[in-house]
Amino acid sequence: MFELFRKKDMNQGVEEWKNTEGAILLDVRTTEEYREYHIDGSINIPLQSIDDAEMQIPDKNQRIYVHCLSGVRSANAARFLKKSGYSDVIDIGGISSYLGPLTKHS
């Protein structure tokens, strides 16, 4: 319940992901947005395809850090994943506030 009041910090979330063995950094932006730039090591499952998550993330106990561009889609994706039985889902907000390096494609 208190998680609702916790401010999302994309930069802290990425650091936690890097330091959590076996964790997944899930980018739920569109495929086009992901191709434009993303965090190296993240996987992309667009929000509109999130119901296919079990194909790429079969272990529902695996820690998943979810982000999008601004935080709206990641909140929806995190809610859906939790309702689908994923037990360790953390919404870390939007990549627009990320200060670290990004993999960019031209």
N, C-alpha and C positions, 0 to 999 in steps of 0.2 A: 504493500500500500504506500509506504513512504517513497518508493521508487518514482511515484508520480510527481513528487515534489523535488526530486533530485535533478539539478541542472545537467543537461547532457554536455559532455566535453569530448568532442571528436578527437582532439590531440591526446588526451589522457586515455581514451578508449583504444586508440591505435597502439599506444605504449603497452597497455594491459594485454592486448591481443598478441603483440610481439613477445611478451614475457609469459604467455600461457601456452604451455605445450599442447599441441593438438587442436588449438582453437582455430576457428574459421572467421575470416573477415569477409562479410557478405555485403556486396554492393548491389542495391536493388534499383539502381537507375536503369534507364533503357540501355540496350546494347550499343546504340549509337553514342550515348553519353559516356559509357564505359570505354569505348574505343578511343574517344577523344582524349581522355585522361583518366587515370585510376591509380590507386595505391598498389604498388607491386606486391604480389602475394595474395591479393583479394580475389574472390570469385564473384562472378556476375550472374545473378538470377533476377531479371527484371520483375518488378512488383506484379505486372500483369501475368507473369508465369510462376508466381510464388507457390502455387499449388503443386508444381512439379519439383519442389525442393527435396522431397524424399529420394528422388533419383540421384541427386548430387550429394545430399547429406543424409545418408541412411541411418546414422547413429543419432537418435533423438536425445541422447544425453551429452552430446558434444557441445562445448561452449561455442556460441555463435555471437559475434559482434556485428550488428546490422547498421548500415548507414546508407544514405542517399545523397541528394544535393543539399536540401535545406532541413531535413528532419521529418517532413510530413509522411513521405512514402515509407521511411524506415520505421516509423511508429506503427503504421498500418501493417507492414510486413512482420514486425515483431509480435504484434497482437495475433496475427494469423498463425504464425509459427507456434506460439504458446498454445493456442486453441487446438492446434494439430498434434500436440503432444510433445513438442520440444521443451525440455525442462530447464535449459540454461541459455536463455536468449537475452542479450543486452542491446538496447537501442542506444547508439552513441551519437545520433544526430546526422548533421550534414557535412559533406566534404568541403563545402564552401568556406567553412571555418578552419579547415585543416592547414597547418603551417609547414608540414613535412614535405618530403619530396614526392613528386607524382610522375608516373610513367605517362608520357605524352606521345600521341601519334599525330603525324601531319597528314 
